[in-house]
């Protein structure tokens, strides 16, 4: 493949574009219907351009001792940025990636292939369906990064879904989800309430400008059955190019307010982002 020619292809959920990054020789930006999905540097999988991906990586880094292999279930695949990161930073990890868009998987396999021996298995399937069939206590970490275009699907936002996540996680395992919302945060607040109904420990990571309602943006929700090292996480995200804040405990309770947990019967997708606002921040 000519490294500098964009690739445009119709996939199951829209028009995918692979655009070369002119500043990095073998790096690519993946979008679907113009919504940013992934950034992949084939020469350096630890380089994560998108801020939300770096925040997810900070959760990965704090999930176990440095370099210790993990069993990871990724719900949502995109360009496989985070699985590549885990494969390099935690050699020997076993990773399953579940992505419903088979056309997108074919595009990524053709143009952004995983290295041999990565330990990553990719599956074309619905994330909730795969999760419901997964064995009990089979994952150390579950990452939820599923977007139908620019919206989190409704069936991945409910208490029933959160219960399946906790069932599949090992005791002390961690769940991290990439979400997106803007003021007044009806969706994000409901997600915190939903996971608080299932997990005793929660944290929310986002830029201050997002949390203050100044713009629509990404937020990473972290949930676990054990205490989350929020101090470590806060230090890491504060040092990023676009510093973020970690909300937990009483401040997260205040943010959540009177939001109610979401059940399957009343679940809705995340909101449609304003034009140009679906962030990579």
Secondary structure, 3 states (H helix, E strand, C coil): CCCCCCEEEEECCEEEEEEECCCCCCEEEEEECCEEEEEEECCCCCCCCCHHHHHHHHHHHHCCCCCCCCEEEEECCCCCHHHHHHHHHCCCCEEEEEECCHHHHHHHHHHCCCCCCCCEEEEECCHHHHHHHCCCCCEEEEEECCCECCECCHHHCCHHHHHHHHHHEEEEEEEEEEEEECCCCHHHHHHHHHHHCCCCEEEEEECHHHHCCCCCEEEEEEEECCCCCHHHHHHHHHCCCCCCEEECHHHHHHHHCCCCCCCHHHCCCCCCCCCCCCCCC
